[in-house]
Structure formats: structure tokens, C-alpha cells
Amino acid sequence: MKKKDIGFWETLKREILKTTLIGKKMFSATKETTILKDLHEVLGYTLVKKIREKNIQLDDPESNEIIKRIDAHEESLDALEQDVNEIKAS
């Protein structure tokens, strides 16, 4: 092989290795992001539950507004579920 060809293959090999390592890191980052999202979700559910049970008091208007919106959407879901059950029963 020519020197030029050897250099090309070495460069290609290095680039493939770097791409593989970057891909592995990106996969790990995706996993970590998913775990972090899930933990934030669990924390949110836990806090909403404790606020509803009056175990935690919030003086933050923005958080209270979010909880009101959560309550409204949960009521909408309950109504939809009831409608579905009525349709099934008819």
C-alpha cells in the first residue's frame, strides 16, 4: 500500500472510533435524561399529593395555578372515562 492510502485508512479508523464513542455517550445521555425526567415526574406527583393533603403549604401563585390546571385536566379525564363507560354499557 502507498503511504497516502495508509494515512487515509488510519484517519478513517480514527474517525469511526470517535463517532462510535460519541454515539455511546449520546446513548448514555439519553438514558440519563429519561431517568431525570421520570424523577422530576415522581417528585411532581409527590408534591401535588402532599399539597392536596395539606401536608405542604405553597405560597407560590404560579405553583398554585399549575395545581388548579392539573385538577381541571384530571376532572376532564374523569368525565371522559365516565362517558366511555356509559357508551360501553349502552
C-alpha positions in Angstrom: 0.0 0.0 0.0 1.0 3.5 -0.6 1.8 5.9 2.3 -1.2 8.0 1.2 -3.5 5.0 1.4 -2.3 4.0 4.8 -2.9 7.6 6.1 -6.4 7.5 4.7 -7.2 4.2 6.4 -5.7 5.4 9.7 -7.8 8.6 9.5 -10.9 6.7 8.7 -10.3 4.3 11.6 -9.8 7.2 14.0 -13.0 9.0 12.8 -15.1 5.8 13.1 -13.8 5.2 16.6 -14.6 8.8 17.5 -18.1 8.5 16.0 -18.7 5.3 17.9 -17.6 6.9 21.2 -19.8 9.9 20.6 -22.7 7.6 19.8 -22.2 5.7 23.1 -22.0 9.0 25.1 -25.2 10.2 23.4 -27.0 6.9 24.2 -25.9 7.3 27.8 -27.0 10.9 27.9 -30.4 9.9 26.6 -30.8 7.3 29.3 -29.8 9.8 32.0 -32.3 12.3 30.6 -35.1 9.8 30.7 -34.2 8.9 34.3 -34.1 12.6 35.2 -37.5 13.2 33.6 -39.0 10.3 35.4 -37.6 11.5 38.8 -39.0 15.0 38.2 -42.3 13.5 37.3 -42.4 11.4 40.5 -41.3 14.4 42.6 -44.2 16.5 41.0 -46.8 13.8 41.7 -45.5 13.5 45.3 -45.6 17.3 45.9 -49.1 17.6 44.4 -50.3 14.8 46.6 -48.8 16.4 49.7 -50.2 19.8 48.8 -53.7 18.3 48.3 -53.4 16.5 51.7 -52.4 19.9 53.3 -49.0 18.4 54.3 -47.2 21.2 52.4 -48.3 24.8 52.1 -47.3 26.7 49.0 -47.3 30.5 48.9 -46.2 30.5 45.2 -49.1 31.7 43.0 -47.5 30.1 39.9 -47.4 26.7 41.5 -50.9 27.0 42.8 -52.1 27.9 39.3 -50.4 24.8 37.9 -52.1 22.6 40.5 -55.5 24.2 39.6 -54.8 23.3 36.0 -53.8 19.8 36.9 -57.1 19.4 38.9 -59.1 20.7 35.9 -57.5 18.3 33.5 -58.0 15.4 35.9 -61.7 16.2 36.1 -61.9 16.3 32.3 -60.2 12.9 32.2 -62.7 11.5 34.7 -65.6 12.9 32.7 -64.2 11.3 29.5 -63.8 8.0 31.3 -67.3 8.1 32.6 -68.6 8.9 29.0 -66.7 5.9 27.7 -68.1 3.6 30.3 -71.6 4.9 29.6 -71.1 4.2 25.9 -69.8 0.7 26.6 -72.8 0.0 28.8 -75.4 1.1 26.2 
